[in-house]
Amino acid sequence: TTMPVLGDPETAYDTFVEQLVDDGEAAIAKAVEMGVTDPNRVGVTGHSHGGLMTVTVLAHSDLFKAGIARSGAYNHTIRPFGFQYERRTLWEAKDTYLNLSPVMFAPQINEPMLLIHGAIDENPGTVPLQSERLFEAVRGSGGTVRLVMLPFEGHGYRARESVEHVLWEQIEWFNTHVKNAKANNGEE
C-alpha cells in the first residue's frame, strides 16, 4: 500500500508523522475488513524516503509488529538546508526537522527493526552514517535491531548477490518477527 502525505507542499512535512500513523491505521483496517490480515501480525517496509516513513511510523505508533528500513535518512538535523520536498532550513522549521528525525525517538521504537544500507551510498541525504547512527541509538536504548551493510552497493542494490541477500534478510526478518511471532495473547 502507499502512504501519501498531503497538504501544501511548503508545509506538508509539518503533519507528516500524524499522516503516516493515520495512513497505517487505514491500511491495516482495510486489510482486516477484506479478511486478508491479522491486525496483530503486520510488518512495514520501505526504501529511501520509504525507509524514513517506516522508521517514523515505528517510532510514533504500535501498529506494526516489525519493520524493515532500507537506505533511508533518519536524522535530518545533519542536512539542515532541506530534504526531499522540504525547502525550509533547519532554523526555519526546527520542530519539523526534529519530528522527522526518528533517531531522536529511538527509545520509542519497541518493534524489531532491520536496517539495510549500501556501504557506498552516494545519495547525499542517505549516507551510510544515517543507518549506522540509528542502529546505535536503537540498540543503545534497548531495542531489537539488526544492521546489514551491503559492500560495494550504492543507494540502489544491483549485484545479484546483494539482491538475493536482501531478499533472504527480509524474508527471515518477517518470518521471525511477524509471521511466527507470538501474538499479543501469547499464542503461536
WONORSUL-V421964 format. One record per pair of residues at least 24 apart in sequence whose C-alpha atoms are under 8 Angstrom apart, sorted by the first residue. I is the first residue (numbers start at 0). J is the second residue. D is the distance in whole Angstrom. If there is no record, write none. Layout:
<<I & J & D> <I & J & D>>
This chain:
<<0 & 26 & 7> <8 & 84 & 7> <8 & 85 & 8> <9 & 84 & 8> <9 & 85 & 7> <9 & 86 & 7> <9 & 87 & 8> <10 & 85 & 8> <12 & 85 & 7> <12 & 95 & 7> <12 & 99 & 8> <13 & 95 & 6> <15 & 99 & 8> <16 & 55 & 7> <16 & 56 & 7> <16 & 59 & 7> <16 & 98 & 7> <16 & 99 & 7> <19 & 52 & 7> <19 & 55 & 8> <19 & 56 & 6> <20 & 56 & 6> <20 & 59 & 7> <20 & 60 & 7> <23 & 56 & 8> <23 & 62 & 7> <24 & 62 & 7> <39 & 63 & 7> <39 & 64 & 7> <39 & 182 & 7> <39 & 183 & 7> <40 & 64 & 6> <40 & 177 & 5> <40 & 178 & 7> <40 & 180 & 8> <40 & 182 & 7> <41 & 65 & 7> <41 & 177 & 6> <42 & 66 & 6> <42 & 67 & 8> <42 & 173 & 7> <42 & 177 & 6> <43 & 67 & 6> <44 & 68 & 6> <44 & 69 & 8> <45 & 69 & 6> <46 & 70 & 6> <46 & 71 & 6> <47 & 71 & 4> <47 & 72 & 7> <47 & 125 & 7> <47 & 154 & 8> <48 & 72 & 7> <48 & 83 & 8> <51 & 101 & 8> <54 & 101 & 6> <54 & 108 & 8> <55 & 99 & 7> <55 & 100 & 8> <55 & 101 & 5> <57 & 107 & 8> <57 & 108 & 6> <57 & 109 & 8> <57 & 110 & 7> <58 & 101 & 6> <58 & 104 & 6> <58 & 105 & 7> <58 & 107 & 5> <58 & 108 & 5> <58 & 109 & 8> <59 & 107 & 7> <59 & 108 & 8> <61 & 110 & 8> <63 & 110 & 7> <64 & 110 & 6> <64 & 111 & 7> <64 & 176 & 7> <64 & 177 & 6> <65 & 110 & 5> <65 & 111 & 5> <65 & 112 & 6> <65 & 173 & 7> <65 & 176 & 6> <65 & 177 & 6> <66 & 110 & 7> <66 & 111 & 6> <66 & 112 & 5> <66 & 113 & 6> <67 & 112 & 6> <67 & 113 & 5> <67 & 114 & 6> <67 & 115 & 8> <67 & 169 & 7> <68 & 112 & 7> <68 & 113 & 6> <68 & 114 & 5> <68 & 115 & 6> <69 & 114 & 6> <69 & 115 & 5> <69 & 116 & 6> <70 & 114 & 8> <70 & 115 & 6> <70 & 116 & 5> <70 & 117 & 7> <70 & 120 & 8> <70 & 125 & 6> <70 & 126 & 8> <70 & 127 & 7> <70 & 130 & 7> <70 & 154 & 6> <71 & 116 & 8> <71 & 125 & 5> <71 & 129 & 7> <71 & 130 & 7> <72 & 124 & 6> <72 & 125 & 5> <72 & 126 & 8> <72 & 129 & 6> <72 & 130 & 7> <73 & 99 & 8> <73 & 100 & 5> <73 & 101 & 6> <73 & 102 & 6> <73 & 129 & 6> <73 & 130 & 7> <73 & 133 & 7> <74 & 99 & 7> <74 & 100 & 4> <74 & 101 & 7> <74 & 102 & 6> <74 & 103 & 8> <74 & 129 & 7> <75 & 99 & 7> <75 & 100 & 6> <76 & 100 & 7> <78 & 124 & 7> <82 & 124 & 7> <102 & 132 & 8> <102 & 133 & 5> <102 & 136 & 7> <102 & 137 & 8> <105 & 133 & 7> <105 & 136 & 6> <105 & 137 & 5> <105 & 140 & 7> <106 & 136 & 8> <106 & 137 & 6> <106 & 140 & 5> <106 & 141 & 7> <106 & 142 & 7> <108 & 137 & 7> <108 & 142 & 7> <109 & 142 & 6> <109 & 143 & 7> <110 & 142 & 7> <110 & 143 & 7> <111 & 142 & 7> <111 & 143 & 5> <111 & 144 & 6> <111 & 176 & 7> <112 & 143 & 6> <112 & 144 & 5> <112 & 145 & 7> <113 & 144 & 6> <113 & 145 & 5> <113 & 146 & 6> <113 & 147 & 8> <113 & 169 & 8> <113 & 172 & 7> <114 & 144 & 7> <114 & 145 & 6> <114 & 146 & 5> <114 & 147 & 6> <115 & 146 & 6> <115 & 147 & 5> <115 & 148 & 6> <115 & 149 & 7> <115 & 165 & 8> <116 & 146 & 8> <116 & 147 & 6> <116 & 148 & 5> <116 & 149 & 6> <116 & 154 & 8> <117 & 148 & 6> <117 & 149 & 5> <117 & 150 & 7> <117 & 151 & 7> <117 & 152 & 4> <117 & 153 & 5> <117 & 154 & 6> <117 & 155 & 7> <117 & 156 & 7> <118 & 148 & 6> <118 & 149 & 5> <118 & 150 & 5> <118 & 151 & 6> <118 & 152 & 6> <118 & 153 & 7> <119 & 150 & 7> <119 & 151 & 6> <119 & 152 & 6> <119 & 153 & 5> <119 & 154 & 8> <120 & 152 & 7> <120 & 153 & 4> <120 & 154 & 5> <120 & 155 & 8> <121 & 153 & 6> <121 & 154 & 6> <122 & 153 & 8> <122 & 154 & 6> <125 & 154 & 8>>
